[in-house]
Amino acid sequence: MNQYNSLDGWLTLAMLALISFGLVAIYSASNGIGSIELFYRQLMWFGFGAVAMAAVYYINSRFIKEYAYITYGVGVLLLLLVLAFGTEVAGATSWVRIGFFSLQPSELAKVTTILTLARFLSNDSTDISSIRHVAAALGIALVPALLVMLQPDMGTTLTYLSFIVPMMVMAGFNGYYLLLFGTPLALTVLGLFNIYILLGFAALALLLMFLVKRKIEISQIAATLIGFAGGLFTLNSAESILKPHQLKRIQTFLDPMSDPLGAGYNALQAKIAIGSGGVFGKGFLEGTQTQLRFIPAQWTDFIFCVIGEEFGLIGSILLLSLFLGLLLRMLWMASVIKNKFVELTLIGFVSLLLTHVMINVGMTIGLFPVIGVPLPFMSYGGSSLLGNMIMVAIALNFNRNKRNLGY
C-alpha cells in the first residue's frame, strides 16, 4: 500500500482542526493588544512541528523504542541545564534560550518520559509485581517530575504524574495497590487546600479501598492515617513549602472574591468572558473581554476564554468534541495494534493530553486552581505545540507500521 494512503486521516484532521482553532484564538487574543506577532510566531512553530512530524512519521518504529532510554537521558540533561542556566518567567525557571527563540524542555521531556516508561514496562524481563521493578518504573517518571518541581512549575509537575497510574495498570499492576500506596501521597498534597477538603478526600480514599477490596484492612486505615497526618503537616507548612504566588492561587481558588483585583482577578474575569459568550458567542474579534485584554496572557493558559466568549457554547462544544475525537482515535489505535510498547505509549499520551484539557478548561471555569497548564494544540507556546505534534506523529507512525508491529 502507498505510504501516503496509510496516514490516519481522522487523527490528522482532528489535530489540524485543533491547531487551526488555536491559531484563530491566538490571532484574536493578540489582536486585542495591537500586535499579531504572537500569531506569526505560533505559525512558525507549526511549521517546525510539521517538519518534526514528517521526520518522526517516516522513521522505523523500532527506533522509537530502541532509543527511548537515550532520548530520556537527553530530556533529563536538558531539565538539569534549565536549573543551571534557565530563564525565569512568571516565577518559574522553565526556559532555555537557544539563538533567537526560547525552548521549554519540560514539554518535550514529557514525551521521552512516556516512551521510556513504556519501554521499561513492556520488556519481557520486567515483573510489575516486583517491588524493585515498581520502584524503577516510578523512578523513571518521578526524576523528571522532581526536576520540573524544582523550577518550580507545579502545574507541569502534576501533568508528569498523570500518566503513571494508567500506564502501570495497563502493564498489569494491581490498581488496588496503586490506590493503597497513592493515598498517603495524594492526601499530603491535598493538605495545601484546607482541612475540609482533606477530611473529605480521606473518607473517599478509605471508601474506595473498601469497595475495591470488599473489606476493611489495617493497611487501608494505616495508609489513610499516614496520608491525613501528611496533609496536616502540609496544611501547617504551606507557607514554607510554596512560593507566595502559588499559595495565593490556592487561596483564591477557594474564595476568588477574597482578592478580586489581585490573585483572584484572572479566575473571575475568565468566568465572565466564557459566560458572556452565551450560546453562539459574540463573534470573531468581537469579544470585549478578549479585545480589551481584561484577562492577562489570554493567548496562553486562558485561551479557552477566547473560544467561549467569541464562539460561545457551540464553539466550546465543537472544540471539546475535537479533543474527544483525537483521544478516542489514539485509544482505538492502542486497541488494534497488538504491541505492548505501542499500547502503553498511546495510553500515556492519552492520559497526558486528557489531564491537560481537564485542568486547563477546569481552571478557566473555576473547577481547579489556576496552575498554569496550557491547552494542547491551542495555547501559545512553541515547545508545547512541538511536543504535542510529536506525540501525534508517533501515533501515526505506529499506525503506519501496524502490520510490522503485530496487527
ChimeraX attribute file (.defattr): number of C-alpha atoms within 10 A of each C-alpha:
attribute: neighborCount
match mode: 1-to-1
recipient: residues
	/A:1	5
	/A:2	6
	/A:3	9
	/A:4	8
	/A:5	9
	/A:6	14
	/A:7	15
	/A:8	16
	/A:9	11
	/A:10	12
	/A:11	22
	/A:12	16
	/A:13	14
	/A:14	20
	/A:15	21
	/A:16	14
	/A:17	16
	/A:18	20
	/A:19	21
	/A:20	15
	/A:21	18
	/A:22	27
	/A:23	23
	/A:24	17
	/A:25	28
	/A:26	27
	/A:27	21
	/A:28	26
	/A:29	32
	/A:30	20
	/A:31	19
	/A:32	21
	/A:33	12
	/A:34	9
	/A:35	12
	/A:36	15
	/A:37	13
	/A:38	18
	/A:39	22
	/A:40	13
	/A:41	15
	/A:42	22
	/A:43	17
	/A:44	13
	/A:45	19
	/A:46	19
	/A:47	13
	/A:48	15
	/A:49	21
	/A:50	16
	/A:51	14
	/A:52	16
	/A:53	21
	/A:54	13
	/A:55	13
	/A:56	21
	/A:57	22
	/A:58	15
	/A:59	12
	/A:60	12
	/A:61	20
	/A:62	13
	/A:63	9
	/A:64	19
	/A:65	18
	/A:66	13
	/A:67	14
	/A:68	22
	/A:69	19
	/A:70	11
	/A:71	19
	/A:72	23
	/A:73	16
	/A:74	15
	/A:75	22
	/A:76	21
	/A:77	14
	/A:78	21
	/A:79	27
	/A:80	18
	/A:81	15
	/A:82	24
	/A:83	20
	/A:84	12
	/A:85	14
	/A:86	21
	/A:87	17
	/A:88	15
	/A:89	9
	/A:90	9
	/A:91	13
	/A:92	17
	/A:93	20
	/A:94	28
	/A:95	24
	/A:96	21
	/A:97	13
	/A:98	8
	/A:99	6
	/A:100	5
	/A:101	10
	/A:102	16
	/A:103	20
	/A:104	22
	/A:105	24
	/A:106	27
	/A:107	21
	/A:108	22
	/A:109	25
	/A:110	26
	/A:111	24
	/A:112	25
	/A:113	28
	/A:114	27
	/A:115	29
	/A:116	26
	/A:117	27
	/A:118	26
	/A:119	23
	/A:120	23
	/A:121	26
	/A:122	21
	/A:123	11
	/A:124	8
	/A:125	9
	/A:126	17
	/A:127	17
	/A:128	21
	/A:129	11
	/A:130	11
	/A:131	10
	/A:132	11
	/A:133	16
	/A:134	16
	/A:135	11
	/A:136	17
	/A:137	21
	/A:138	15
	/A:139	13
	/A:140	18
	/A:141	20
	/A:142	17
	/A:143	14
	/A:144	24
	/A:145	25
	/A:146	16
	/A:147	18
	/A:148	28
	/A:149	17
	/A:150	17
	/A:151	21
	/A:152	20
	/A:153	23
	/A:154	20
	/A:155	19
	/A:156	21
	/A:157	22
	/A:158	19
	/A:159	21
	/A:160	27
	/A:161	16
	/A:162	20
	/A:163	26
	/A:164	22
	/A:165	18
	/A:166	16
	/A:167	24
	/A:168	22
	/A:169	15
	/A:170	16
	/A:171	20
	/A:172	12
	/A:173	19
	/A:174	13
	/A:175	14
	/A:176	15
	/A:177	11
	/A:178	14
	/A:179	19
	/A:180	20
	/A:181	15
	/A:182	17
	/A:183	24
	/A:184	23
	/A:185	17
	/A:186	20
	/A:187	27
	/A:188	21
	/A:189	20
	/A:190	23
	/A:191	25
	/A:192	24
	/A:193	18
	/A:194	17
	/A:195	14
	/A:196	10
	/A:197	14
	/A:198	23
	/A:199	16
	/A:200	10
	/A:201	17
	/A:202	24
	/A:203	13
	/A:204	13
	/A:205	24
	/A:206	19
	/A:207	16
	/A:208	16
	/A:209	22
	/A:210	15
	/A:211	11
	/A:212	11
	/A:213	12
	/A:214	10
	/A:215	10
	/A:216	13
	/A:217	11
	/A:218	8
	/A:219	12
	/A:220	22
	/A:221	16
	/A:222	13
	/A:223	22
	/A:224	27
	/A:225	17
	/A:226	17
	/A:227	26
	/A:228	27
	/A:229	16
	/A:230	20
	/A:231	28
	/A:232	21
	/A:233	15
	/A:234	22
	/A:235	20
	/A:236	14
	/A:237	13
	/A:238	19
	/A:239	14
	/A:240	10
	/A:241	13
	/A:242	15
	/A:243	12
	/A:244	11
	/A:245	12
	/A:246	20
	/A:247	18
	/A:248	18
	/A:249	19
	/A:250	20
	/A:251	19
	/A:252	21
	/A:253	22
	/A:254	16
	/A:255	12
	/A:256	21
	/A:257	15
	/A:258	14
	/A:259	13
	/A:260	15
	/A:261	12
	/A:262	13
	/A:263	22
	/A:264	23
	/A:265	18
	/A:266	22
	/A:267	24
	/A:268	20
	/A:269	20
	/A:270	28
	/A:271	17
	/A:272	18
	/A:273	26
	/A:274	25
	/A:275	17
	/A:276	18
	/A:277	26
	/A:278	16
	/A:279	15
	/A:280	15
	/A:281	23
	/A:282	17
	/A:283	13
	/A:284	15
	/A:285	18
	/A:286	16
	/A:287	26
	/A:288	17
	/A:289	23
	/A:290	28
	/A:291	18
	/A:292	13
	/A:293	16
	/A:294	17
	/A:295	22
	/A:296	15
	/A:297	14
	/A:298	25
	/A:299	27
	/A:300	19
	/A:301	23
	/A:302	28
	/A:303	27
	/A:304	27
	/A:305	31
	/A:306	32
	/A:307	30
	/A:308	30
	/A:309	32
	/A:310	28
	/A:311	26
	/A:312	23
	/A:313	19
	/A:314	15
	/A:315	19
	/A:316	23
	/A:317	14
	/A:318	13
	/A:319	22
	/A:320	14
	/A:321	13
	/A:322	19
	/A:323	21
	/A:324	14
	/A:325	17
	/A:326	22
	/A:327	21
	/A:328	14
	/A:329	19
	/A:330	21
	/A:331	16
	/A:332	13
	/A:333	22
	/A:334	22
	/A:335	15
	/A:336	13
	/A:337	20
	/A:338	15
	/A:339	17
	/A:340	19
	/A:341	23
	/A:342	26
	/A:343	24
	/A:344	26
	/A:345	27
	/A:346	28
	/A:347	24
	/A:348	27
	/A:349	26
	/A:350	22
	/A:351	21
	/A:352	23
	/A:353	21
	/A:354	20
	/A:355	21
	/A:356	21
	/A:357	19
	/A:358	14
	/A:359	22
	/A:360	27
	/A:361	22
	/A:362	14
	/A:363	23
	/A:364	26
	/A:365	20
	/A:366	16
	/A:367	14
	/A:368	17
	/A:369	24
	/A:370	25
	/A:371	18
	/A:372	17
	/A:373	25
	/A:374	25
	/A:375	25
	/A:376	25
	/A:377	26
	/A:378	26
	/A:379	26
	/A:380	28
	/A:381	21
	/A:382	23
	/A:383	19
	/A:384	23
	/A:385	25
	/A:386	22
	/A:387	25
	/A:388	22
	/A:389	25
	/A:390	23
	/A:391	25
	/A:392	21
	/A:393	23
	/A:394	24
	/A:395	23
	/A:396	24
	/A:397	24
	/A:398	25
	/A:399	24
	/A:400	20
	/A:401	19
	/A:402	19
	/A:403	11
	/A:404	13
	/A:405	17
	/A:406	11
	/A:407	12
